[in-house]
Amino acid sequence: MNIKGCIFVICAAIMWGLIGPISKFPIEQGVAPLENAFWRAVFAWMLFAVHACRIRAIKIDIKDLPQIIGFGFVGVTIFYGSYQLAVQDVGAALASVLLYTAPAWVAFMSWLLLGERMTPIKISAMLITIFGVTCVSLGPHIFGTGTEMSFTWPGIIFGLTSGFTYALYYIYGKTIFARYTTPTIFLYALPIGALCLLPFFEFTPKTGTSWMSIIALALICTYGAYSIYYAGLKWLEPTAASVIATIEPVIAAVLAWLWWNESFDWTGYIGSALIISAVLMIVMENKIIELFSRKRSEAY
């Protein structure tokens, strides 16, 4: 495994893990979650626009415009917005864990929309994901365990929505992402997503800390993370990169504990481990099948 590629992907995962903990700063100071999402999209768009112009990749085919508009609404408006609402309602740590239900959503939608085969490993991973989400959301109520985090049903739904819409990046990756560079797509998708957020919040006065946090969301957690991640893919296979990127919810949980005193009860930690295990099962599916095939052939 290429060390340089590993370092790039680890850095990207750390940057993504910062999203929830950093988002809480403006939220705690009275900035609406959807305004957070709006400014994240606006500032990130400025950076991607400069990048797209620098590499001279600003043209798109008119026939692809509906898909890019759809991606702007789903992949920016709903994804950015639901994740910020989840951070507000259930905390940065749990929001990040729920985001990582995305691979299970990918497996289901790939079977439903792209005709990909639903293998026993994918089915098992989906069931494990469902059980993991049940543990982190219902565990404290079922077992009566104490927890310092307050779980709300809207927050759980927002977190699952963020995972579902994040999974759509893969579906779009089979179409428009395969034809254009990342800066080109975000050049058009981010302003569409930001405009669709406008009717759902009111602008509020912000402190210097809030502005710095919002700029960090755009510069570090969006533009920086995507750029470094895709640079890492030059030296790593996508499967290996996906496995390494699973440190994202771990980073988010650690920072949420250090900065905001967030912690799970034992059912939450079990549920989180199950969700991350399901992610690893899906991204490592081919190697797992290869291992079982080899063991079977050796047995005969």
C-alpha positions in Angstrom: 0.0 0.0 0.0 1.4 3.4 -1.0 2.4 5.4 2.1 1.9 8.8 0.3 -1.6 7.9 -0.7 -2.4 6.7 2.8 -1.3 10.0 4.3 -3.4 12.0 1.8 -6.6 9.9 2.6 -6.0 10.0 6.3 -5.7 13.8 6.2 -8.9 14.0 4.1 -10.7 11.8 6.6 -9.5 14.0 9.5 -10.8 17.0 7.7 -14.2 15.5 7.1 -14.2 14.4 10.8 -13.9 18.1 11.7 -17.3 19.0 10.1 -19.5 18.2 13.1 -17.3 19.5 15.9 -16.5 22.7 14.1 -20.2 23.2 13.1 -21.2 23.3 16.7 -19.3 26.5 17.3 -21.7 28.8 15.2 -24.7 26.7 16.2 -24.0 27.2 19.9 -23.7 30.9 19.2 -27.1 31.1 17.6 -26.4 30.6 13.9 -29.1 28.4 12.3 -27.8 25.0 11.0 -29.1 25.8 7.6 -27.3 29.1 7.5 -24.1 27.1 8.4 -24.8 24.9 5.4 -25.5 27.9 3.1 -22.2 29.7 3.9 -20.3 26.4 3.7 -21.6 26.0 0.1 -21.0 29.7 -0.8 -17.4 29.9 0.4 -16.5 26.4 -1.0 -18.0 27.5 -4.3 -15.6 30.4 -4.5 -12.6 28.1 -4.0 -13.8 25.5 -6.5 -14.6 28.3 -9.0 -11.0 29.6 -8.8 -9.8 26.0 -9.2 -12.0 25.3 -12.2 -10.9 28.5 -13.9 -7.3 27.7 -13.2 -7.4 24.3 -14.8 -9.8 25.7 -17.6 -12.5 23.2 -16.8 -15.7 25.3 -16.7 -17.6 23.9 -19.7 -20.5 21.4 -19.3 -22.8 19.8 -21.9 -26.3 21.3 -21.8 -27.8 17.8 -21.7 -26.0 17.2 -18.3 -27.4 20.4 -16.7 -30.6 18.7 -15.3 -28.4 16.1 -13.5 -26.1 18.8 -12.1 -29.1 20.8 -10.9 -30.4 17.6 -9.3 -27.0 17.0 -7.7 -26.9 20.6 -6.4 -30.3 20.1 -4.7 -29.7 16.6 -3.3 -26.0 16.6 -2.8 -25.7 20.1 -1.4 -29.1 21.5 -0.2 -30.4 18.3 1.4 -27.0 16.7 2.3 -25.3 19.8 3.8 -28.6 20.9 5.5 -29.6 17.5 7.0 -26.1 17.0 8.4 -26.1 20.4 10.1 -29.5 19.7 11.5 -28.3 16.3 12.8 -25.3 17.9 14.5 -27.7 20.4 16.2 -30.2 17.7 17.4 -28.0 14.7 18.2 -24.5 16.0 18.4 -21.4 15.8 16.2 -20.4 12.3 17.2 -23.7 10.6 16.5 -24.3 12.7 13.3 -21.0 11.4 11.9 -21.9 7.8 12.8 -25.3 8.1 11.1 -23.6 9.6 8.0 -21.6 6.4 7.7 -24.8 4.4 6.9 -24.1 5.7 3.4 -22.4 2.5 2.1 -25.5 0.5 3.1 -27.6 2.9 1.2 -25.2 2.6 -1.8 -25.6 -1.2 -1.8 -29.4 -0.9 -1.7 -29.6 1.8 -4.4 -27.1 0.1 -6.6 -29.3 -3.0 -6.6 -32.5 -1.0 -7.1 -31.3 1.6 -9.7 -28.2 0.2 -11.3 -29.0 -3.5 -11.4 -26.0 -4.5 -9.3 -26.2 -7.9 -7.6 -27.3 -8.0 -3.9 -24.7 -10.4 -2.5 -25.0 -12.2 0.9 -22.2 -9.9 2.2 -24.1 -6.7 1.2 -27.4 -8.1 2.7 -25.5 -8.9 6.0 -23.9 -5.5 6.0 -27.3 -3.8 5.6 -28.8 -5.8 8.4 -25.8 -5.0 10.7 -26.2 -1.3 9.8 -29.9 -1.4 10.8 -29.1 -3.1 14.0 -26.3 -0.6 14.7 -28.6 2.4 14.1 -31.1 0.8 16.4 -28.5 0.5 19.2 -27.3 4.1 19.0 -30.9 5.5 18.8 -33.0 3.2 20.9 -30.4 1.6 23.2 -30.7 4.2 26.0 -34.5 3.9 26.0 -34.6 0.1 25.8 -31.9 -0.6 28.4 -32.5 2.6 30.5 -28.8 3.5 30.3 -27.6 6.9 31.2 -26.0 9.1 28.5 -24.8 12.6 28.3 -26.2 13.0 24.8 -29.8 13.7 24.0 -31.2 11.7 21.1 -34.2 13.0 19.3 -36.2 11.3 16.5 -35.8 14.3 14.2 -32.1 14.3 14.7 -31.9 10.5 13.9 -33.9 11.1 10.8 -31.7 14.0 9.7 -28.6 11.9 10.3 -30.0 9.0 8.2 -31.0 11.5 5.5 -27.5 12.8 5.4 -26.2 9.2 5.0 -28.8 8.6 2.2 -28.0 11.8 0.3 -24.2 11.2 0.7 -24.7 7.7 -0.8 -26.2 9.4 -3.9 -22.7 10.8 -4.6 -21.8 7.2 -5.7 -24.9 7.1 -8.0 -23.9 10.4 -9.5 -20.3 9.2 -9.7 -21.5 6.6 -12.2 -22.7 9.4 -14.5 -21.7 13.1 -14.2 -18.7 12.6 -11.9 -17.2 10.2 -14.5 -17.4 12.9 -17.2 -16.2 16.0 -15.4 -13.6 17.1 -12.9 -14.7 17.6 -9.3 -14.1 21.4 -9.5 -16.3 21.6 -12.6 -19.2 19.9 -11.0 -19.1 21.9 -7.7 -18.7 25.1 -9.8 -22.3 24.6 -10.8 -23.8 22.5 -8.0 -22.7 24.5 -5.0 -24.5 27.8 -6.0 -27.6 25.8 -6.9 -27.5 24.1 -3.5 -26.9 27.4 -1.6 -29.8 29.1 -3.4 -32.2 26.3 -2.5 -31.3 26.7 1.2 -32.1 30.5 1.2 -35.9 30.2 1.9 -35.4 28.1 5.1 -33.5 30.4 7.4 -32.9 34.0 8.4 -29.5 35.6 8.5 -28.2 36.3 12.0 -25.3 38.4 13.3 -22.2 36.3 13.7 -19.1 36.5 16.0 -15.6 36.2 14.7 -15.5 32.6 16.0 -18.6 31.8 14.0 -17.2 33.3 10.8 -13.9 31.5 11.3 -15.7 28.2 11.9 -17.9 28.6 8.8 -14.8 29.5 6.7 -13.0 26.4 8.1 -16.0 24.3 7.0 -15.6 25.5 3.4 -11.8 25.7 3.2 -10.7 22.7 5.2 -13.7 20.3 5.4 -15.0 20.8 1.9 -12.5 22.1 -0.7 -9.4 20.9 1.1 -10.8 17.4 2.0 -12.1 16.7 -1.5 -8.9 17.9 -3.1 -6.6 15.9 -0.9 -8.8 12.7 -1.0 -8.9 12.7 -4.8 -5.1 13.4 -4.9 -4.7 10.3 -2.6 -6.6 8.2 -5.1 -3.8 8.6 -7.6 -1.7 6.3 -5.4 -4.4 4.1 -3.8 -7.2 1.9 -4.9 -10.7 3.3 -4.1 -11.4 0.3 -1.8 -8.3 0.9 0.3 -9.1 4.6 0.4 -12.6 3.8 1.6 -11.3 1.6 4.4 -8.9 4.3 5.6 -11.6 7.0 5.4 -13.7 5.1 8.1 -11.6 6.9 10.7 -13.8 9.9 10.0 -16.5 9.1 12.6 -13.8 8.1 15.1 -12.1 11.5 14.7 -15.5 13.2 15.0 -16.3 11.3 18.2 -13.0 12.1 19.8 -13.2 15.8 19.0 -16.9 15.9 20.1 -15.8 14.4 23.4 -12.8 16.8 23.8 -14.5 20.0 22.7 -18.2 19.4 23.6 -18.2 16.7 26.2 -20.3 14.4 24.0 -20.2 10.7 24.8 -22.2 7.5 24.0 -23.5 5.0 26.5 -22.4 1.3 25.9 -25.2 0.7 23.4 -24.1 3.7 21.4 -20.5 2.5 21.2 -21.6 -1.0 20.2 -23.9 0.5 17.5 -21.2 2.7 16.2 -18.8 -0.3 16.0 -21.4 -2.3 14.1 -22.0 0.5 11.6 -18.3 0.9 10.9 -17.9 -2.9 10.6 -20.7 -2.9 8.0 -18.9 -0.2 6.1 -15.7 -2.4 6.1 -17.7 -5.4 5.0 -19.1 -3.6 2.0 -15.9 -1.9 0.8 -13.8 -5.1 1.4 -16.4 -7.4 -0.2 -14.3 -8.6 -3.1 -11.4 -9.5 -0.8 -13.7 -11.3 1.6 -15.1 -13.4 -1.3 -11.6 -14.1 -2.6 -10.5 -15.2 0.9 -13.4 -17.6 1.3 -12.9 -19.0 -2.2 -9.3 -19.6 -1.5 -10.1 -21.4 1.8 -12.7 -23.5 0.1 -10.3 -24.6 -2.7 -7.6 -25.4 -0.1 -10.2 -27.5 1.8 -10.8 -29.6 -1.3 
